Amino acid sequence: MTDVEIQKEKEGKTAEAPKTLMDEANAAAERLEKANERHAELLRQQEELEAKRRLGGQTDAGKETKSEFTEEEKASRARIKAVADSVGAEWGKKYE
């Protein structure tokens, strides 16, 4: 049952209220059953989409990871570290 059908059903009901506690409980149980059916339908759809995504190759598995830095990147990092160390040493001397 879709949200539209549920809304139409709510609007279509008359102003007649349940008369006994048992009627109220039965109405609540019916609403709960409908909500459970809708939840089960959404869960099936979600599982189907997840299966399609996995079978379609849209997962993280198989992606190449960059584990090593190139020589240029290593040299650049070394230069930056050397400058940072020298600036840090000079800054520390000023405020001793």
C-alpha positions as a printed NumPy array, in Angstrom:
array([[  0.   ,   0.   ,   0.   ],
       [  1.446,   3.359,  -0.964],
       [  1.482,   6.55 ,   1.062],
       [ -1.145,   8.032,  -1.246],
       [ -3.477,   5.095,  -0.65 ],
       [ -2.993,   5.375,   3.105],
       [ -3.726,   9.115,   2.98 ],
       [ -6.87 ,   8.562,   0.877],
       [ -8.005,   5.905,   3.312],
       [ -7.518,   8.287,   6.238],
       [ -9.44 ,  11.049,   4.452],
       [-12.212,   8.667,   3.41 ],
       [-13.018,   7.579,   6.952],
       [-16.05 ,   9.094,   8.556],
       [-15.989,  10.96 ,  11.822],
       [-17.257,   7.81 ,  13.534],
       [-14.932,   6.985,  16.421],
       [-14.374,   3.471,  17.798],
       [-16.906,   2.847,  20.541],
       [-15.138,   0.374,  22.749],
       [-11.625,  -0.273,  23.895],
       [-11.621,  -3.447,  21.807],
       [-12.558,  -1.471,  18.688],
       [ -9.716,   0.947,  19.372],
       [ -7.265,  -1.921,  19.819],
       [ -8.445,  -3.576,  16.597],
       [ -8.063,  -0.283,  14.696],
       [ -4.568,   0.205,  16.122],
       [ -3.61 ,  -3.378,  15.202],
       [ -4.867,  -2.839,  11.656],
       [ -2.813,   0.347,  11.306],
       [  0.22 ,  -1.469,  12.67 ],
       [ -0.206,  -4.323,  10.2  ],
       [ -0.405,  -1.87 ,   7.298],
       [  2.677,  -0.036,   8.532],
       [  4.554,  -3.34 ,   8.86 ],
       [  3.6  ,  -4.306,   5.313],
       [  4.867,  -0.96 ,   4.017],
       [  8.086,  -1.328,   6.005],
       [  8.641,  -4.842,   4.623],
       [  8.084,  -3.551,   1.076],
       [ 10.606,  -0.747,   1.578],
       [ 13.115,  -3.165,   3.081],
       [ 12.797,  -5.495,   0.076],
       [ 13.363,  -2.542,  -2.254],
       [ 16.413,  -1.441,  -0.289],
       [ 17.886,  -4.959,  -0.347],
       [ 17.282,  -5.175,  -4.093],
       [ 19.023,  -1.849,  -4.697],
       [ 21.982,  -2.908,  -2.552],
       [ 22.291,  -6.19 ,  -4.46 ],
       [ 22.207,  -4.341,  -7.794],
       [ 24.832,  -1.89 ,  -6.548],
       [ 27.141,  -4.703,  -5.465],
       [ 26.646,  -6.719,  -8.634],
       [ 27.065,  -3.589, -10.73 ],
       [ 30.562,  -3.01 ,  -9.402],
       [ 29.793,   0.152,  -7.494],
       [ 31.524,  -0.92 ,  -4.318],
       [ 34.885,   0.128,  -2.941],
       [ 36.48 ,  -3.229,  -3.649],
       [ 38.974,  -3.347,  -6.465],
       [ 39.853,   0.321,  -6.421],
       [ 43.518,   1.082,  -6.658],
       [ 44.976,   2.743,  -3.614],
       [ 47.979,   4.994,  -3.663],
       [ 50.29 ,   3.605,  -1.014],
       [ 53.674,   5.03 ,  -2.022],
       [ 54.711,   8.591,  -2.696],
       [ 56.626,   9.429,  -5.847],
       [ 60.213,  10.649,  -5.558],
       [ 59.055,  14.175,  -6.349],
       [ 56.471,  14.064,  -3.543],
       [ 59.058,  12.72 ,  -1.105],
       [ 61.507,  15.511,  -2.005],
       [ 58.798,  18.149,  -1.664],
       [ 57.809,  16.815,   1.76 ],
       [ 61.44 ,  16.832,   2.874],
       [ 61.857,  20.478,   1.774],
       [ 58.686,  21.548,   3.559],
       [ 59.716,  19.714,   6.723],
       [ 63.193,  21.303,   6.633],
       [ 61.723,  24.808,   6.287],
       [ 59.183,  24.151,   9.04 ],
       [ 61.9  ,  22.821,  11.36 ],
       [ 64.138,  25.847,  10.752],
       [ 61.299,  28.308,  11.263],
       [ 60.25 ,  26.486,  14.396],
       [ 63.797,  26.552,  15.772],
       [ 64.143,  30.276,  15.065],
       [ 60.765,  31.013,  16.602],
       [ 61.701,  29.06 ,  19.73 ],
       [ 64.936,  31.082,  20.138],
       [ 63.058,  34.393,  19.957],
       [ 60.772,  33.519,  22.847],
       [ 63.121,  31.704,  25.218]])
